[in-house]
Amino acid sequence: MELKDKPIRRLFWWLLAGTKGGPTRLLILMRLRDEPANANQLANALKLNYKTVQHHLEILLDNRLVERDDRRYDVRFRLAPIVTENMDVLESIIDETLSKHAKATIAWGRSG
């Protein structure tokens, strides 16, 4: 990993794996990787409450991980360039998170 990747890695890790709402924000980013969508489409696709999606979109907007178009109605969100340019960093965090989750699941199964 290059030195320039460390700040973005830290931001991704904090927003997507280091907080209670991180997994929801990660799901939103993964859905937006496919195509832009409005909050209602995201809520339906991810089977989440609309207000929950709006909340997490605001956090992602505040941290410049997503962008919104300039429409007054039917506002669509898309990944910000910083995310698309650092998709490899994001995917490595996903892999690490899944690996830790799998290890915890295995350990939990052994302890019971």
C-alpha positions in Angstrom: 0.0 0.0 0.0 1.3 3.4 -0.9 1.6 6.2 1.6 -1.0 8.3 -0.2 -3.5 5.4 0.3 -3.3 5.6 4.1 -5.6 8.7 4.7 -8.4 7.3 2.4 -8.0 3.8 4.0 -8.4 5.4 7.4 -11.5 7.3 6.3 -13.0 4.2 4.6 -12.3 2.0 7.7 -13.7 4.6 10.1 -16.9 5.2 8.1 -17.6 1.7 6.9 -16.2 -0.7 9.5 -15.4 1.2 12.6 -18.9 2.5 13.5 -22.3 0.9 14.2 -23.8 2.3 10.9 -20.8 1.3 8.8 -22.2 -1.9 7.4 -25.3 0.0 6.2 -23.1 2.7 4.5 -21.1 0.0 2.9 -24.2 -1.6 1.5 -25.3 1.7 0.0 -21.9 2.2 -1.6 -21.9 -1.3 -3.1 -25.4 -0.7 -4.5 -24.3 2.6 -6.0 -21.3 0.9 -7.6 -23.8 -0.7 -10.0 -25.6 2.5 -11.0 -26.9 5.9 -9.5 -30.1 5.6 -7.5 -32.4 7.8 -5.5 -33.0 7.2 -1.7 -36.2 5.3 -2.3 -34.6 2.9 -4.8 -31.8 2.3 -2.4 -34.2 1.6 0.5 -36.2 -0.8 -1.6 -33.1 -2.6 -3.0 -31.5 -3.0 0.4 -34.7 -3.6 2.3 -34.0 -0.7 4.6 -36.2 2.1 6.1 -36.2 5.2 3.9 -35.2 7.5 6.8 -32.3 5.2 7.6 -31.1 5.4 4.0 -31.4 9.2 4.1 -29.4 9.4 7.3 -26.6 7.3 5.9 -26.6 9.2 2.6 -26.1 12.5 4.5 -23.1 11.0 6.3 -21.7 9.8 3.0 -22.3 13.2 1.4 -20.7 15.0 4.4 -17.6 12.9 4.0 -17.6 13.3 0.2 -18.0 9.6 -0.6 -21.2 10.1 -2.7 -22.4 12.9 -4.8 -26.0 14.0 -5.7 -27.2 15.3 -8.9 -28.7 18.8 -9.2 -32.3 17.8 -9.7 -35.0 19.2 -7.5 -37.0 16.0 -7.5 -35.9 12.4 -7.8 -32.4 13.2 -6.7 -30.0 10.5 -7.6 -26.8 9.6 -5.8 -23.6 8.2 -7.2 -20.2 7.3 -6.0 -17.8 10.2 -5.7 -14.6 10.0 -7.8 -12.5 9.4 -4.6 -14.4 6.1 -4.1 -14.2 4.9 -7.7 -10.5 5.8 -7.8 -9.8 3.9 -4.6 -12.1 0.9 -5.1 -9.1 -1.5 -4.4 -8.7 0.1 -1.0 -12.4 -0.3 -0.3 -12.4 -3.9 -1.5 -9.5 -4.7 0.8 -11.4 -3.4 3.8 -14.4 -5.5 2.8 -12.2 -8.6 2.6 -10.6 -7.8 6.0 -14.0 -7.3 7.6 -15.4 -10.5 6.1 -12.3 -12.4 7.2 -12.6 -11.1 10.8 -16.4 -11.9 10.8 -15.7 -15.4 9.5 -13.0 -16.0 12.2 -15.4 -14.7 14.9 -18.2 -17.0 13.7 -15.9 -20.0 13.7 -14.6 -19.2 17.2 -18.2 -18.7 18.4 -19.2 -22.1 17.0 -16.3 -23.8 18.8 -17.1 -22.1 22.2 -20.7 -23.3 22.2 
